[in-house]
C-alpha cells in the first residue's frame, strides 16, 4: 500500500462557493476515491483562507462587525456545501485555527533561521482582489486585468522574504523535475516568470489588523499568501513528527490564476525551510458561463448545490469532468448540460441499466445466478487517470457503455426468449458482468450511481427497488415554487 496526498487550494470566504470552486474540488475528490479504490492510503486536504482583507471587506458589507463570527459562519457554509456534494476530504483546514497558527509560527522560525527574512520598506501597488503586490506593467489601462480594479499605492515598513535567493534553485528544480509544474504550458509560464528575475517579497502588513500577528511584533500581521500556503503543511500535520508520513504532497491542484504563487513563491518557501517540495502542482483551466466570465458583479455564478438539487450530484460531476479537458478552459452551457445529461446519462447509461434489469425480470424471473468475470480491456483508462485526463478516462468508459447497448441490440434478447433461452441467459449474464465492471470504473466519478448499479444486480438477483438512475428531464417536477409573500 502506498500513500497519496492531494490538495485543493483553500478558497477565499468572501462569498458562497460557486461551480468553479466545485470543479477543482470534485476533481480532487475523484482522484482521492480512485486512489483509495486502488488500495492506497489517501490524505485529501481542503480548506478555506480566512486571513484576507477580502474577509474583512465582506464582513463589513454584510453588516458584521465581528470578523471571526463572520468567518465561522462562512466556514460552516463551505463545509456544508462540500458535504452535500459528497466531497470525501479527510481534513478541512481553517487558517484561523490554533493548529494552523502553530504551523505558521514553526515555519516562520525555520525560514528566519535560514537567514531569509529581513525588515525593510515596501512601496508599490497592491491589488486587494488578488491579495497580491503587482507591478505597473502587469496592469491594463491602470487596473488589474483580473478584477478590473485600481490597485492601492502602499508604503509600509514590512518584513521581507529573500525570494531572489531562490531564482536559480527553482530553475534547477524545474529542469530536473519537469513534472513539478503541469500542464507544460503552465510550466513554461512559470519558468519565463522566474527567468525575468525574482525580487524579494513583502511578507507582512502593518496597515492590516486582521490576520496572524507577526511573532514579537504586534504591529505587523503575516501576509495572507505567506500564511495561506502553509495550510498544506498544517493539513499534513506539520510540525509534528508524523508530518513526514504525508509530505511531500503528491499532487496540488490549483487554478491557473494562482500558479505563480504555487509554482514560484511556495517552492521557494519550502526550500528556505528545508522541506521537500510537492511532486506536482497542476493548474486547471477556467470556464465561462454561457460564454461570459464568472463574475459576482454580473450575478452569473452558478451555485453547485442548486444544480445538484435539480440534476443530482453525479450528473454535475460527469458533465464537468467529461466536457472539459482538465488544464484547459471551457464554457459551461446550461443547454449543453441538458444535452449531455439526456444523451449520455439518461439515454445511454440509465437506459442500459434499466433495460437489462427489466429483461432479467421478465425472462429470467429476476434471477441472474453466477456472474462471470468481465471481459473488456479499457487499457487507456489508467494512463488517462495518471495524466489527469478525466475526459479521456470517461470517454473510455463510455465506449463500454455504448458497446453494451449495441451488443443488446445485436443479440435481441426479446427474440432469444422465444428461440434460444440458454443463450438468452448467457447474453444477459454477460451484460451484468460488464455492468459490474462499469461499477468499478465509474466509482470515483459517479459514486452514487455506481452504488445503485451494484445494488440493482447484487447477489445474483435483480433489485427492482433501486429506481431510475437518471430521469428524463421532462420527468422532473418543474412546477414553479411559490415565493414567500413579503
C-alpha positions as CSV (number, residue, x, y, z in Angstrom):
1,X,0.0,0.0,0.0
2,X,1.4,3.4,-0.9
3,X,0.4,6.9,0.3
4,X,-1.2,9.6,-1.8
5,X,-1.7,13.2,-0.7
6,X,-3.8,15.5,-2.8
7,X,-4.8,19.1,-2.0
8,X,-7.2,21.7,-3.4
9,X,-6.4,25.4,-3.0
10,X,-8.0,27.0,0.0
11,X,-10.7,29.3,-1.1
12,X,-11.5,32.8,0.0
13,X,-14.6,33.1,2.1
14,X,-15.9,36.5,0.9
15,X,-18.7,34.7,-0.9
16,X,-20.5,31.4,-1.2
17,X,-18.9,28.5,-3.2
18,X,-19.7,28.6,-6.9
19,X,-19.3,26.0,-9.7
20,X,-15.7,27.0,-10.4
21,X,-14.7,26.1,-6.8
22,X,-16.7,22.8,-7.1
23,X,-14.9,22.0,-10.4
24,X,-11.4,21.7,-8.8
25,X,-12.7,20.1,-5.6
26,X,-14.7,17.4,-7.5
27,X,-11.5,16.6,-9.5
28,X,-9.6,16.2,-6.3
29,X,-12.4,14.0,-4.9
30,X,-12.3,11.8,-8.0
31,X,-8.6,11.2,-7.6
32,X,-8.9,10.6,-3.8
33,X,-11.6,8.0,-4.4
34,X,-9.7,6.4,-7.3
35,X,-6.5,6.0,-5.2
36,X,-8.5,4.6,-2.2
37,X,-10.2,2.2,-4.6
38,X,-6.7,1.1,-5.7
39,X,-5.7,0.3,-2.2
40,X,-3.7,3.4,-1.4
41,X,-3.7,5.3,1.9
42,X,-5.0,8.8,1.0
43,X,-4.9,12.2,2.6
44,X,-7.3,14.6,0.8
45,X,-7.0,18.2,2.1
46,X,-9.5,21.0,1.6
47,X,-10.0,24.2,3.5
48,X,-10.6,28.0,3.5
49,X,-8.5,31.1,3.5
50,X,-9.8,33.4,6.2
51,X,-7.0,35.8,6.9
52,X,-7.5,38.1,4.0
53,X,-8.6,41.7,3.6
54,X,-11.4,40.3,1.4
55,X,-12.8,38.7,4.5
56,X,-12.9,42.0,6.4
57,X,-14.5,43.8,3.4
58,X,-17.1,41.0,3.0
59,X,-18.0,41.0,6.7
60,X,-18.4,44.8,6.7
61,X,-20.6,44.6,3.6
62,X,-22.7,42.0,5.4
63,X,-23.0,44.4,8.4
64,X,-21.0,42.0,10.6
65,X,-18.5,43.8,12.9
66,X,-17.2,40.5,14.4
67,X,-14.9,39.2,11.7
68,X,-14.3,35.9,13.5
69,X,-18.0,35.3,13.8
70,X,-18.4,36.0,10.1
71,X,-15.6,33.6,9.3
72,X,-17.2,30.9,11.4
73,X,-20.5,31.2,9.6
74,X,-18.8,31.1,6.2
75,X,-16.7,28.1,7.2
76,X,-19.8,26.2,8.2
77,X,-21.4,27.1,4.8
78,X,-18.4,25.9,2.8
79,X,-18.2,22.6,4.8
80,X,-22.0,22.0,4.4
81,X,-21.6,22.6,0.6
82,X,-18.8,20.0,0.3
83,X,-20.7,17.6,2.4
84,X,-23.8,18.0,0.3
85,X,-21.7,17.5,-2.8
86,X,-20.3,14.3,-1.4
87,X,-16.7,15.6,-1.2
88,X,-14.7,13.0,0.7
89,X,-12.0,15.2,2.1
90,X,-10.0,13.9,5.1
91,X,-9.1,17.2,6.7
92,X,-10.5,20.7,6.4
93,X,-8.0,23.4,7.2
94,X,-9.1,26.8,8.6
95,X,-6.4,29.5,8.6
96,X,-7.8,31.0,11.8
97,X,-7.4,27.7,13.7
98,X,-4.9,27.3,16.6
99,X,-3.4,24.4,14.7
100,X,-2.7,26.4,11.7
101,X,-1.2,29.3,13.6
102,X,1.2,26.9,15.3
103,X,2.3,25.6,12.0
104,X,2.8,29.1,10.6
105,X,5.0,30.1,13.6
106,X,7.0,27.0,13.3
107,X,7.5,27.5,9.6
108,X,8.4,31.2,10.0
109,X,11.0,30.2,12.6
110,X,12.7,27.8,10.2
111,X,12.8,30.5,7.5
112,X,14.2,33.0,9.9
113,X,16.9,30.5,10.9
114,X,17.8,30.2,7.3
115,X,18.5,33.9,7.2
116,X,15.8,34.6,4.6
117,X,13.8,37.3,6.5
118,X,14.7,40.9,7.0
119,X,12.9,44.2,7.7
120,X,12.6,46.9,5.0
121,X,10.2,49.4,3.4
122,X,7.8,48.4,0.7
123,X,6.4,51.0,-1.7
124,X,4.3,49.9,-4.6
125,X,0.9,48.7,-5.8
126,X,-1.3,46.2,-4.0
127,X,-4.5,44.6,-5.5
128,X,-6.9,43.6,-2.8
129,X,-8.8,41.3,-5.2
130,X,-5.6,39.4,-5.9
131,X,-4.4,39.9,-2.3
132,X,-1.0,40.5,-4.0
133,X,1.5,43.1,-4.8
134,X,1.5,43.9,-8.5
135,X,3.7,45.8,-11.0
136,X,2.6,48.7,-13.2
137,X,3.5,46.7,-16.3
138,X,1.0,44.0,-15.2
139,X,-1.9,46.4,-15.3
140,X,-4.2,47.1,-18.2
141,X,-5.2,50.7,-18.5
142,X,-4.2,51.1,-14.9
143,X,-6.4,48.4,-13.5
144,X,-5.9,44.8,-12.5
145,X,-6.8,42.7,-15.6
146,X,-8.5,40.0,-13.4
147,X,-10.5,42.2,-11.0
148,X,-10.9,45.4,-13.1
149,X,-10.0,47.5,-10.0
150,X,-7.3,50.0,-9.5
151,X,-4.6,48.8,-7.1
152,X,-3.8,50.7,-3.9
153,X,-0.5,52.6,-3.6
154,X,1.2,51.4,-0.4
155,X,4.3,52.4,1.5
156,X,4.9,50.3,4.6
157,X,7.7,49.1,6.8
158,X,7.4,45.3,6.4
159,X,9.3,42.0,6.8
160,X,10.6,40.6,3.6
161,X,11.4,37.1,2.3
162,X,14.5,36.7,0.2
163,X,12.8,35.2,-2.8
164,X,15.6,36.4,-5.1
165,X,17.9,33.9,-3.4
166,X,16.0,31.0,-4.8
167,X,15.8,32.0,-8.5
168,X,18.4,29.6,-9.7
169,X,17.5,26.7,-7.3
170,X,13.9,27.0,-8.6
171,X,15.0,26.8,-12.2
172,X,17.3,23.9,-11.4
173,X,14.5,22.0,-9.7
174,X,12.0,22.5,-12.6
175,X,14.6,21.5,-15.1
176,X,15.4,18.3,-13.1
177,X,11.7,17.7,-12.4
178,X,9.6,18.8,-15.3
179,X,6.6,17.1,-13.7
180,X,6.7,19.7,-10.9
181,X,4.5,22.2,-12.7
182,X,1.8,20.9,-15.0
183,X,0.5,21.2,-17.7
184,X,3.5,22.1,-19.7
185,X,2.0,25.4,-20.8
186,X,2.0,26.5,-17.1
187,X,5.5,25.2,-16.6
188,X,6.7,27.4,-19.4
189,X,4.8,30.3,-17.9
190,X,6.5,29.8,-14.5
191,X,9.9,29.4,-16.0
192,X,9.6,32.6,-18.0
193,X,8.4,34.4,-14.9
194,X,11.5,33.2,-12.9
195,X,13.9,34.0,-15.7
196,X,12.7,37.6,-15.8
197,X,14.2,37.9,-12.3
198,X,12.8,37.5,-8.8
199,X,12.5,40.3,-6.3
200,X,12.3,39.8,-2.6
201,X,8.7,40.0,-1.4
202,X,7.0,41.6,1.5
203,X,5.5,39.0,3.8
204,X,3.8,41.2,6.4
205,X,1.4,44.1,6.5
206,X,1.3,46.9,9.0
207,X,-1.9,48.6,7.9
208,X,-4.0,45.4,8.1
209,X,-5.1,44.3,11.5
210,X,-6.9,41.1,10.6
211,X,-4.6,38.1,10.3
212,X,-1.9,36.2,12.2
213,X,0.2,38.6,14.2
214,X,4.0,38.6,13.5
215,X,5.8,36.9,16.3
216,X,7.3,39.5,18.6
217,X,5.9,42.4,16.6
218,X,2.2,43.0,17.2
219,X,2.1,45.9,14.8
220,X,2.5,43.6,11.9
221,X,0.4,40.7,10.6
222,X,1.7,38.0,8.3
223,X,0.9,38.5,4.6
224,X,-2.1,36.4,3.7
225,X,-0.4,34.4,0.9
226,X,2.7,33.5,3.1
227,X,0.2,32.4,5.8
228,X,-2.2,30.6,3.4
229,X,0.3,28.5,1.5
230,X,1.4,26.9,4.8
231,X,-2.1,25.4,5.2
232,X,-1.0,22.4,3.2
233,X,1.6,21.7,5.8
234,X,-0.9,22.2,8.6
235,X,-3.2,19.6,7.0
236,X,-0.3,17.1,6.8
237,X,0.4,17.6,10.5
238,X,3.3,20.0,10.5
239,X,5.4,20.4,12.6
240,X,4.6,17.1,14.3
241,X,7.0,14.2,13.8
242,X,4.3,12.3,11.8
243,X,4.2,15.1,9.2
244,X,6.6,13.1,7.0
245,X,4.0,10.4,6.6
246,X,2.0,12.6,4.3
247,X,4.5,15.1,3.0
248,X,5.5,15.9,0.3
249,X,2.2,16.2,-1.4
250,X,1.8,14.0,-4.5
251,X,-0.5,16.5,-6.2
252,X,-1.6,20.0,-5.5
253,X,-4.5,21.2,-7.7
254,X,-4.8,25.0,-8.2
255,X,-6.5,27.4,-10.6
256,X,-4.3,28.8,-13.3
257,X,-4.6,32.3,-11.8
258,X,-2.6,31.3,-8.8
259,X,0.1,29.2,-10.5
260,X,2.8,31.8,-9.8
261,X,2.2,31.6,-6.0
262,X,2.3,27.8,-6.1
263,X,5.0,27.4,-8.7
264,X,7.4,30.1,-7.5
265,X,6.8,31.5,-4.0
266,X,5.6,28.2,-2.4
267,X,8.5,26.1,-3.5
268,X,11.0,28.8,-2.6
269,X,9.4,29.0,0.9
270,X,9.8,25.2,1.3
271,X,13.4,25.3,0.1
272,X,14.1,28.0,2.7
273,X,12.5,26.0,5.5
274,X,14.4,22.8,4.4
275,X,11.2,20.9,3.5
276,X,10.5,18.7,0.5
277,X,8.6,20.2,-2.5
278,X,5.3,18.7,-3.7
279,X,5.8,16.3,-6.6
280,X,3.3,18.0,-8.9
281,X,1.4,21.3,-8.9
282,X,-1.3,21.1,-11.6
283,X,-3.1,24.2,-12.7
284,X,-6.6,23.6,-14.2
285,X,-8.3,25.9,-16.6
286,X,-11.3,28.1,-16.1
287,X,-14.7,28.1,-17.7
288,X,-17.1,30.8,-18.7
289,X,-20.9,30.6,-18.2
290,X,-22.7,30.6,-21.5
291,X,-19.7,32.4,-23.0
292,X,-19.3,35.0,-20.2
293,X,-16.7,35.1,-17.4
294,X,-18.0,34.1,-14.0
295,X,-18.5,37.4,-12.2
296,X,-20.0,38.3,-8.8
297,X,-21.0,41.7,-10.2
298,X,-22.8,40.1,-13.2
299,X,-24.6,37.7,-10.9
300,X,-23.9,34.7,-13.2
301,X,-22.1,32.5,-10.7
302,X,-23.8,29.1,-10.5
303,X,-24.5,27.6,-7.1
304,X,-23.4,24.0,-7.3
305,X,-26.0,23.0,-4.7
306,X,-28.8,24.3,-6.8
307,X,-27.5,22.4,-9.9
308,X,-27.2,19.1,-8.0
309,X,-30.6,19.5,-6.4
310,X,-32.1,19.7,-9.9
311,X,-30.0,17.1,-11.7
312,X,-28.1,15.1,-9.0
313,X,-24.5,15.1,-7.8
314,X,-23.3,12.6,-10.3
315,X,-24.7,14.4,-13.3
316,X,-22.8,17.5,-12.3
317,X,-19.6,15.5,-11.7
318,X,-19.9,13.8,-15.1
319,X,-20.5,17.0,-17.1
320,X,-17.7,19.0,-15.5
321,X,-15.1,16.3,-16.0
322,X,-16.3,14.9,-19.3
323,X,-17.0,18.1,-21.1
324,X,-13.8,20.0,-20.3
325,X,-10.2,18.8,-20.6
326,X,-8.7,19.3,-17.2
327,X,-6.0,22.0,-17.6
328,X,-7.9,23.7,-20.5
329,X,-10.5,26.4,-20.5
330,X,-14.1,25.6,-21.4
331,X,-17.6,27.0,-21.4
332,X,-20.4,25.9,-19.1
333,X,-23.7,26.0,-21.0
334,X,-27.0,25.1,-19.5
335,X,-28.3,23.9,-22.8
336,X,-25.2,21.8,-23.4
337,X,-25.6,20.3,-19.9
338,X,-29.1,19.2,-20.6
339,X,-28.0,17.7,-23.9
340,X,-25.1,15.7,-22.3
341,X,-27.4,14.7,-19.4
342,X,-30.0,13.3,-21.8
343,X,-27.7,11.7,-24.3
344,X,-25.0,10.1,-22.1
345,X,-26.6,9.6,-18.7
346,X,-30.3,9.1,-19.3
347,X,-30.4,7.5,-22.8
348,X,-27.2,5.5,-22.7
349,X,-26.2,4.6,-19.1
350,X,-29.5,4.9,-17.4
351,X,-31.4,3.1,-20.2
352,X,-28.7,0.3,-20.3
353,X,-29.2,-0.5,-16.7
354,X,-33.0,-0.2,-16.8
355,X,-33.5,-2.3,-19.8
356,X,-31.1,-5.0,-18.6
357,X,-32.9,-5.3,-15.2
358,X,-36.3,-5.3,-16.9
359,X,-35.3,-8.2,-19.3
360,X,-33.8,-10.2,-16.4
361,X,-37.1,-9.8,-14.5
362,X,-39.2,-10.6,-17.5
363,X,-37.3,-13.5,-19.0
364,X,-35.3,-15.0,-16.0
365,X,-37.7,-14.3,-13.2
366,X,-35.2,-11.8,-11.8
367,X,-32.6,-14.4,-11.2
368,X,-29.1,-13.8,-12.6
369,X,-27.1,-16.6,-10.9
370,X,-23.3,-16.7,-11.0
371,X,-21.8,-13.8,-13.0
372,X,-18.5,-14.4,-14.8
373,X,-15.6,-12.0,-14.7
374,X,-15.8,-9.2,-17.2
375,X,-14.0,-9.5,-20.4
376,X,-13.4,-5.9,-21.6
377,X,-10.0,-4.2,-21.6
378,X,-10.1,-0.5,-21.1
379,X,-6.4,-0.1,-21.4
380,X,-6.4,3.7,-21.8
381,X,-8.4,4.3,-18.6
382,X,-5.4,4.0,-16.2
383,X,-3.0,6.1,-18.3
384,X,-5.7,8.8,-18.7
385,X,-6.2,8.9,-14.9
386,X,-2.5,9.1,-14.3
387,X,-2.3,12.1,-16.6
388,X,-5.5,13.8,-15.1
389,X,-7.2,13.4,-18.4
390,X,-10.6,12.8,-16.8
391,X,-12.5,13.5,-20.1
392,X,-10.4,10.7,-21.8
393,X,-10.9,8.3,-18.9
394,X,-14.7,8.8,-19.0
395,X,-14.6,8.5,-22.8
396,X,-13.1,5.1,-22.4
397,X,-15.8,4.1,-20.0
398,X,-18.5,5.4,-22.3
399,X,-17.2,3.2,-25.2
400,X,-18.1,0.3,-22.9
401,X,-21.5,1.7,-22.2
402,X,-22.2,2.2,-25.9
403,X,-20.8,-1.2,-26.7
404,X,-23.1,-2.9,-24.3
405,X,-26.1,-1.2,-25.7
406,X,-25.0,-2.2,-29.2
407,X,-24.5,-5.8,-28.0
408,X,-28.0,-6.0,-26.6
409,X,-29.4,-4.6,-29.9
410,X,-27.5,-7.1,-31.9
411,X,-28.3,-10.2,-29.8
412,X,-32.0,-9.2,-29.4
413,X,-32.8,-10.9,-26.1
414,X,-36.5,-10.4,-26.7
415,X,-36.2,-12.8,-29.6
416,X,-33.9,-15.2,-27.8
417,X,-36.5,-15.6,-25.2
418,X,-38.6,-17.4,-27.8
419,X,-35.9,-19.2,-29.8
420,X,-32.9,-19.9,-27.6
421,X,-33.4,-19.4,-23.8
422,X,-30.0,-20.9,-22.8
423,X,-28.2,-18.3,-25.0
424,X,-30.5,-15.6,-23.7
425,X,-29.2,-16.2,-20.2
426,X,-25.6,-16.2,-21.4
427,X,-26.2,-12.8,-23.1
428,X,-27.9,-11.2,-20.1
429,X,-25.3,-12.6,-17.7
430,X,-22.5,-11.2,-19.9
431,X,-24.2,-7.8,-19.8
432,X,-24.4,-7.9,-16.0
433,X,-20.7,-8.9,-15.8
434,X,-19.8,-5.8,-17.8
435,X,-22.1,-3.6,-15.8
436,X,-20.3,-4.6,-12.7
437,X,-17.1,-3.6,-14.4
438,X,-18.7,-0.3,-15.1
439,X,-19.4,0.0,-11.4
440,X,-15.6,-0.3,-10.7
441,X,-14.7,2.2,-13.3
442,X,-17.3,4.8,-12.5
443,X,-17.0,4.6,-8.7
444,X,-14.6,7.6,-8.5
445,X,-16.6,9.7,-10.9
446,X,-20.2,8.7,-10.2
447,X,-20.2,7.2,-6.7
448,X,-23.9,7.3,-6.1
449,X,-24.7,5.9,-9.5
450,X,-22.1,3.1,-9.1
451,X,-23.6,2.1,-5.8
452,X,-27.1,2.0,-7.3
453,X,-26.0,-0.2,-10.2
454,X,-24.2,-2.6,-7.9
455,X,-27.3,-2.8,-5.7
456,X,-29.5,-3.5,-8.7
457,X,-27.6,-6.7,-9.5
458,X,-26.3,-7.7,-6.1
459,X,-26.2,-11.4,-5.0
460,X,-27.4,-12.7,-8.4
461,X,-30.9,-11.2,-8.0
462,X,-32.3,-8.1,-9.6
463,X,-33.4,-5.5,-7.1
464,X,-36.3,-3.5,-8.6
465,X,-36.4,-1.1,-5.7
466,X,-33.3,1.0,-6.8
467,X,-35.3,3.0,-9.3
468,X,-34.3,5.1,-12.3
469,X,-30.7,6.4,-12.3
470,X,-31.2,9.5,-14.5
471,X,-34.9,10.5,-15.0
472,X,-35.7,12.1,-18.3
473,X,-35.7,15.9,-18.0
474,X,-39.4,16.1,-18.7
475,X,-39.9,13.9,-15.7
476,X,-38.6,16.5,-13.3
477,X,-41.1,18.5,-11.4
478,X,-40.9,21.9,-13.0
479,X,-43.8,23.4,-11.0
480,X,-42.8,26.9,-10.0
481,X,-42.1,27.2,-6.3
482,X,-44.4,29.8,-4.7
483,X,-42.3,32.6,-3.3
484,X,-42.9,33.7,0.2
485,X,-45.0,36.9,0.4
486,X,-43.4,40.0,1.8
